[in-house]
C-alpha cells in the first residue's frame, strides 16, 4: 500500500470517527434532556441522617437498624448536590436528630443549608426531649420550622405508644409527664427565637378516640400534621423489623372519624396511608433514596456515588401526590405572617 493510500485511509477513518462522535453526542444530550424531564425534582427532601433514638414508639417506621452517620463534610456535599438539583426545602429527621453530638451536628447542617445554600426552608422533626435553649441561641435564626411529635396529651397513652425515654418502664406522676413538658418548653423557645412551631401526630389504636381540640388550640401550631399509622416492611412489620405496629393500625373509617372530630382545627393537615406512602423523598443515613412503593424501604444507590438525578430514579417518588397532599406550602418563616411567629 502506497503512502498516499495509507493517508487517504487514515483520513476517512478520522472523518467517520468524527461523524460518529457528533451523532452520539447529540443522542446523549437528547437522552439527558429526556432523563431530566422524566426525573422528579427534589423540591422537598427528608433527610434521616441518624436512626438512633431515645424513645421507643411502637409504630416507628425508621428504626435503629444502624448507628451510622455520615461525616459532616460528606453530608454537606450531598446537600449541596441536592440544592444544585433544585431542592428548596430540607427536613432533618431520624431517629431523633438531636441525639447525635447533642444536636451540634444537626445545628451545623441547619446553619449550612440556610446560610451557605440559601434554602427557602429548613425544618426539623424531633420528639423534643433533647432540645436545649442553648441550641436555639446558636442555631435558631437558621431554622424555619420545628415540628415536635406528640401523639397524645395523656400520660398513660404516651406510655402505651412508647413515646417516652425509659423503654418499658412504667412512668407515673411527674416522670410520666416529661414528654408533654418538653412540648410546652420547646413551644416557648420557638416563640422566643422566632421559629414556626408545628406538631406531628400519628393516629393509632391508643389515641384514635382522643379529643385533642382544646390542647391543639392552646398550643396554636402553624400546622398540625395528622398521620394514619403506616406499616412498612422491615421497619415496623415482618420478621426483620425492630417494631411490630400491626396491633396499632386503624381502619380508614376510624381515621376519618378522628379527622371529623377535629374538623374545627384550621391548621390540621391529614395524611392517610395512601397520601403518605410514596409522596415523600426520603434519604437514609447514607444518602440513599428509599422506595416504599412495595410496602418496604428499598434503598437507591447513594447520591454521593451516582449523583442526584440517577439516585432519584430509584426513589419511587409520587410527585403528583406530593403536590396533591399539600406538600408545598408557605414553608419559609420570612414569608409567614408575623402573628404565626409571635403567638
ABEGO torsion letter per residue (X at the ends): XBAAAAAAAAAAAAAAAAAAAAAAAAAAAAAAAAAAAABBBBABBBBBABABBABBBAABABBBABABBBBAAAAAAAAAAAAAAGBABBBBBOEBAAABGGGAAAAAAAAAAAAAAGBABBBBBBAGAABBAAAAAAAAAABABBBBBBABABAAAAAAAGBBAAEABBBBEAAAAAAAAAAAAAAAAAAAAGBBBBBBBBBBAAAAABBAAAAAAAAGBABBBBBBBBBBBGAABEAABABBAAAABBBAAAAAAAAAAAAABAABBBBBAAAAAAABBBBBAAGBBBBAAAGBBBBBBBAAAAEAAAAAAAAGBBAAAAAAAGABBBABAAABBAAAAAX
